[in-house]
């Protein structure tokens, strides 16, 4: 329309049909967005691991600040991305690439256009963390678009419990297992009230951790709301003890039972003897003069376990002078903690060994 006005009080539409003028927005985009949340910001920006969140959308605007009424189309590209730190605001397309969150921690889906210049953001996290969600226009971060997202742990999974601290021990020396409760994605997660049962350690004492023995297993009910719990174990009997842990009837996989300080699976505890405390012996027999006989000495620790090393020394002598007998050989039994003496007497009598 072209209008030309003259002086005077003139109405150019007198007797004419009124004309309606529809003013639309310019082609987006003016590098500005505003977020909308459903049902509210707190709910839309917090999710449990494994859940898909779809409660965040944003409005685009034209160069004059009017709400856009169409998609960006061929005028550029919009994308939502997740970061592990606040990327700030930069026109550099790649300056924040090192902050991009791994896609196996959080996945951000392609934007969905919902009409009237609005886009919906959908994302799913499997790793518990705080993320920074932002919108990129043609690869550059839109200033003011960073949105903090909190991913919390999913419901804990009994058979995903991780056990650390498995270590071999000396008799009567304790060690501690730590049970860390996790969800199905491996995130630390609080437990409900559960029954923990440890099998294979019937020769051990777990009472320091509040466990009671039920047949061949040790059992304890763990209260709700815990991220971890510990089990102190010790024994006075040497041996190798394969063990299992079940939680409410779910056996913890061997791959999640780890040797202390490592990521290597260890499902057996070796209890070794303590320091030598005494020596036992096989009985001395009545022997004939001129005939060889033997006696074996066995080293034991405080708890009666054979000290099966060969780094201890033993001597044998009798109450007569050495001219009446002879020690004719000493045999150390490798790995058995034993020393065997072979001796012979040259005359009859009663002799006291020392």
Buried (B, 14 or more C-beta within 10 A) or exposed (E): EEEEEEEEEEEEEEEEEEEEEEEEBBBBBBBBBEBBBEEEBEEBBBBBBBBEBBBBBBBBBBEEEBBBBBBBEEEEEBBBBBBBEEBBBEEEEEEBEEBEBEEEBBBBEEBEBEEEBBBBBBBBBBBBBEBBBBBBBBEBBBBBBBBEBEBBBBEBBBBBBBBBBBBBBBBBEBBBBBBBBBBBBBBBBBBBEBEBBBBBBBEBBBEEBEBEBEEEBBBBEBEEEBBBBEBBBBBBBBEEBEBBBBBBEBEBBEEBBBBBEEEEBBBEBEBBBBEBBEBEBEEBEEBEEEEEBBBBBBBBBBBBBBBBBBEBEBEBBBEBEEEBBEBEEEEBEEEBBBBBBBBBBEEEEEBEEE
